């Protein structure tokens, strides 16, 4: 549960701007890793995951979750504004598999991959 009022406000800014927010715990993250293994038959992912530090596990989980379900990722300390929603609605997601934004760039450092 978020207790810091600033983090809580940033968290709810995504919801207020129309995004669905997914927070997770270690057990749910492990279940997502197992789901990836089930879908891809890449069992070494689970073995590698178990060897990672907590920070590295969180990093891998983020990529796995986006791979499995799509969507966007943002750190909890970043808030959303109406222009964030407008920005994402204007992107040609059907033509891109990945879009990256360098934090605090005001969207001037955008890159995408097909």
NUDO-569339 format. One record per residue: residue in three letters; z, x, y of N, C-alpha, C in turn. Coordinates in steps of 0.05 Angstrom, whole numbers, plus 5000, padded with zeros to 4 digits. Atoms other than C-alpha are relative to their C-alpha. Example, Ala and Ser with C-alpha at 12.3 -4.5 7.8 and 13.67 -1.06 7.14 Angstrom:
BEGIN
ALA500050184976515652464910500050185024 SER499949844976514352734979501449855022 
REM end
This chain:
BEGIN
UNK500050174976500050005000500050185025 UNK500249854975498350255069502449925018 UNK497750064983504550315113499650115028 UNK500549894973501950745171498449805016 UNK501450214985499850255225497250085009 UNK502749904992493850685247498249984976 UNK501650015024491250745176499549714992 UNK500350285007492450005165497949875018 UNK502050114981488449835228497250094993 UNK502649895007482750285207499049864974 UNK500650135025482849985137498949715006 UNK500850274994482449275164497649985018 UNK502450014984476949465213497549974983 UNK502350035018472149525154499849714990 UNK500050275009474148845128499149815022 UNK500650164977473748535197497050015007 UNK502849974995466648805203498249934977 UNK501650115022464348495138499750174975 UNK500249835023465349055088502249924980 UNK497950035021469048985021501250274996 UNK498649755002474249525015501350034972 UNK498949945026476249834949501950245001 UNK498049795003482650234943500650024971 UNK499449975029484650514876502450184995 UNK497849825008490150864838498950184977 UNK500949815020489851404785499049864975 UNK500950145024489250914727497349865003 UNK502550124995483650524758497750205003 UNK502049784998479951174775499350104973 UNK500649915027480551404703498449794985 UNK501650215012477850724680497150015010 UNK502849974990471750824725498650244988 UNK501249765013470651524696499249924971 UNK500750095027470951214626497749814999 UNK502350184998466150674647497450155004 UNK502449834996461251204671499250134973 UNK500549875026461951564604498749794980 UNK501150215017460650904567497149945007 UNK502750074991454450764609498050224997 UNK501949775000451451464609500150164974 UNK499649855024454051734543500550305006 UNK499549724992455952374581503050054997 UNK497149975006462752504548501350245014 UNK498949774987463553174582501149945028 UNK499050084974464852814647503049944998 UNK497150055004471552564621501650254995 UNK498749755006473353244594500450165025 UNK499949854975471753574661502049865019 UNK498250154982475453024699502950074995 UNK497349945008481853174661500950285009 UNK499349734992481553904683500250035030 UNK500149984971480853754757502849965013 UNK497650054984486253774810500049715010 UNK500150274989488353104841498049965022 UNK502050024979484053234902497249994989 UNK502649995013478053414859499449744985 UNK500350255014479152794816499249785019 UNK500650214980479052354878497150045010 UNK502849954992472552684901498049914979 UNK501950085021469152584834500049694997 UNK499950295003471651864830498349865021 UNK501650134979468451694897497050004992 UNK502849995008461651924872499449824976 UNK500350175024462551574805499949715008 UNK499950284992464450924838497449915014 UNK502550074987458350934883497750004981 UNK502149995021453951124824500149744984 UNK499850235017456650544783499449745015 UNK500150264987456949994835498550005027 UNK501449984974453150244896502049985023 UNK498250044977455950174966500150255017 UNK499649774982458450665018502950094997 UNK497449895001464451105022500850105027 UNK498949904975468851265081502950084994 UNK497249925002475451645085501749785013 UNK498250214990481451195099500750045030 UNK499449954972482351525167497749945019 UNK502450074984475551275192499949705003 UNK500250294996474950585223497149925003 UNK502650114996468950135228499949835025 UNK500550164975466149815291497549834995 UNK502350175004460849275299497450174998 UNK502449835002455649825310499750144973 UNK500249895027457450105242498549814982 UNK501450205016455349455209497049995008 UNK502850004991448949445251498550244989 UNK501249765010447450155231499249974971 UNK500550025028448050025157498049784993 UNK501950215005444149375160497150085006 UNK502749914993438249745191498950214982 UNK500949785018437750275136498249894978 UNK501850095022432050225085501250074972 UNK498649935025436850235025498249984976 UNK501850035023431349994978498350254996 UNK501649765002427850654992501750254997 UNK498249765002433951114989502149964978 UNK497850005019438851294935502650095012 UNK497649894988443651654981499550035030 UNK500049954972445051655055502650145007 UNK497649854992449852155086500250015030 UNK499549984972452952175154502250215004 UNK497949804994456752775181502049875018 UNK497850134985463452525206500050095029 UNK499849964971464152465282497450095012 UNK502649914989456752575292498749785017 UNK501150234986455551895325497249944988 UNK502450075016450151805271497650175008 UNK502349844993445852365300499350204978 UNK500649815022446252775235499849834975 UNK500450185022443552265185498050134981 UNK501949915019440152465121499949814976 UNK500350185022437552075061498450134978 UNK501549905023434852224991498949784984 UNK501250195018430251844946500050124972 
REM end
